[in-house]
Amino acid sequence: MPGTQGYAVVSCHVERVNDDRVWERYSALLRRRPGGIPIASLLRPPASGEDVDVWLERAREAASLAPYGHHIHWTSPTHARPTAGDPAERVREEGAWFRAAGLEPRFFCGGGWYTDASVAEAVADLGYVECTALAWRPSYLGSDEAWVELAQPAWVQLPSGRDVLTIPTTHSFGMLARAITKPLPPVVHMHFHDYELLDRRRAAALSAVLRALAFRRRPIALGEVASAVETRWADVWRGVPA
């Protein structure tokens, strides 16, 4: 589009696949593509008690419309960060579940923006593009809670020596709404949650922000993002020592 520089990508943390009201609005948004931006669906797998058949039908619908990936809530549907167990093993288990169901997610985002070196290695094992890194520190994190800081897409060399393409989230929907007329980074990656669409005013604002973003940055799919930049895990890890 004339006047645009850089690229715009958008992803949604799809956490309420089985909620009929949420899914109806999210599915419609996927098909509408405000601003022509493909919305990548980062899907939380069904938890215990959630209807797997309904989940699979809707996940396949999302996969037919745009890129999709694996979003994990380690503790529960309403508690994203891990509180027990082996987070990396959980990633591998869920990744195997996706593939057994005939789904091949390409992207990964840890719930509550959590990751660690072992999780990152599991992400590499599954061949995912990593999307857990952030360009800012979440204000709700405690001083002892770790995260990964990265401003723009890069190949991150893990402790094992393997490289993982990492596409950080640069803005939440709210952040971008406040910054849409201000200077933006070359690659803008905005995220939102599917349940935000239940608020009709917020849903309308989201569509407006996406259209405005398309005038500032060229819309592309998440899978089209590339990078020649290289960095090391030790340079992006923040918080608890790896």
N, C-alpha and C positions, 0 to 999 in steps of 0.2 A: 504494500500500500504506500502511495507517495508520502514522503516525509518521515517514514518510520526508519529507525536504526535499531539493530539488535533483534532479539527474538523474545517471544512471549510463549510460555508453556503454563498449563494449569493442571492441577491434580486435585482429586477429591478423596478424602478419607471416608470410604463408604462403610459405615459402621452399623447401619440399621436396614440391611438388605431385606429382612423379613417384615419390616413395618410397611404395610400397604400404602399409607399416606405418604411416607417418606419416599418410597420407591416410585410411586406415581409421579411425584414432582421431580425426582432426580432423573428418571428415565426421560421425561419430557425435556428436561434441560440438556441431557446428552444429545438428543435428536435435534434440538433447536440450535445449539452451538452459537450462543451470542458472540458477535464479533468474528465468527468463523474459527474460533479456537477449539480444537479437539480437547475434551476433558478426559484425562486419564483417570480411570477408576482404580483406586488402591483399596482392595477388598479385604475386610476382616472375615475370616472363615467362620462358619456357624459354630456357636457355642453349644454346650450340652443343653438339650431341651428345645433348640431352635430347629425348625423344619428344614431338613437338608435338601429335600426335593425342590421346595420353593426357592431356597437359596441358590441352588445350582441353575435352575431355570433363569433366574434373574442375573446371575453372574455371567451366564452365557450370552444373555442379551447385551449386557454391558460390553463384553468382549467383542461382540459383533459390531459395535459402534465406535470404539476408540481403543487406544492402548490400555492395558490393565496390569495390575500388580498385586502384591501381597502386603497387606497391612496387618500388623499383629498387636493384639492386646494380651500381654503376658499373664495378667492376673484374672481379669473378668471382662465382660463386655463394657462395664462402666469404670474399670480401673486399668489403665493402659500400661503403666510401667511395672516391671517385675518386682515381686515381693518374696519369691521363693523359687526353688528349682534352678535348672540350668537354662538360661535364656537361649543360648546357642542351640542346644538340643531341641528346644521348642520350635525354633525357626526351621530346623531340618525336618522335624515331624510334620509341621504344617505344610512345608514345601512339598514333601512326599505326598501328603493328602491331596493337594491341588493336582499334582500330576496323575495320581491314581483316578481322579475324577475327570481326567481328560482336559485339564486346564494347564496352560503354560504361561504363568505370569512372568513378565520381564523385569518388573521393578519391585523394590522393597522399601518400606518405611516402618521403622520401629515405633510402636505406640508410646506416646508421651515423649517422643524424640529420643528414646533410649537406644543406645548401642554400646558395645564394648569391643575389644579386639577379637574375642571369640565369636561374637555375633557377626562381626564383619567378615571373619573367615568363613562362617557358615553361609553368609550371603554370597561370597565368592564361589563356594562349593556348588551352590544352586544356579550360578550363572546370572544372577540378578544385577541390574543397575541399582546402585544404592541411592536412596532419596531421603535418608534420615538426617543428613547434615543440615545445619541452619546457618543463615547469615547473621543471626542475632541470638542472644541468650534468653531463653524463656524466663520471664520474671518469676514464675511459680516454682522454679527449681531451687532446692535447698543448696547450701554451700558445699555439701558433700555429694551432690548429684551430678554425674558427668554427662557430657554431650559432645557433639562434634561440630566445630565451627569452620565454615567454608563459605566464601563470598560468591564464588562463581564455579561452574562445572570444572572438574579436574579429574585426572587419573590419580588415585590415592594408592600409594604402595603400602601394603599391609605388612605386619611383622614377619609373615611367611615369605615375603618378597613378591607376592602376587599383586597385580594392579587391578583395581576396581574403579570403573567409571562411576563418579559420584556427582549427582545433580542436586545441589542444595536447594532447599526452599528459601527464597529470598523475602517473601512477604506472606503473611496471612491475608485473608480477604479484608479484614478491618484495617490492617496496616496499609494495604495498597489503596483502599478507598481514601485514606488520608493523604497519600503520597502521589496520587495519580497525576497531579499537575506539576510535581516537583521532579528534579533530576532522578532518573532511574538507571540501574545497572544495565550493562549490555544484554544479559540474559535475565529476564524476570520469570521466576517460577512462583506462582501464587497457589496456595492451597486453601481449601475450605472443607467443611464437613457436610455430609448429606442432610443431617437433621436441621441445619440452618435454614433449609428451604421451607420448613414448617411455618416460619414467620414470613408472611407474604411481603411485607415491606422490605425485609432483609433480602428475600429472593429477588425482588425487583431491583434493589440496589446492586446485588451481585451481577445481574445481567447488564446493568448500566456500566459497572466498572469493567466488565469484560469487553464491552464494546469500546469503551474509552481506551483500554489497554491496547486494543487492536490498532488504534491510531498512533500509538506511541512505539509499538514493537510489532514485528511481523509474526503472526500466529504460526506456530508449528506444533506438531505432535511431540509428546515427551520423548518418544523414541528417536526423533530426528536430532536431538541435542548431541553435539560432539564437542570435544575439547582436545587441545594439544598441550594443555598445561599439566605438569606433573608435580606432585607433592608427596610427603610421607605422612603416615599415620601419626607419628609423634608430633608433627607440626599442626595437626588439626584437632587432636584429642584435647579436651578441656575437662578439668575437674580431677577426679580420682586418677592416680597414676595407672597407666596401662600395665 
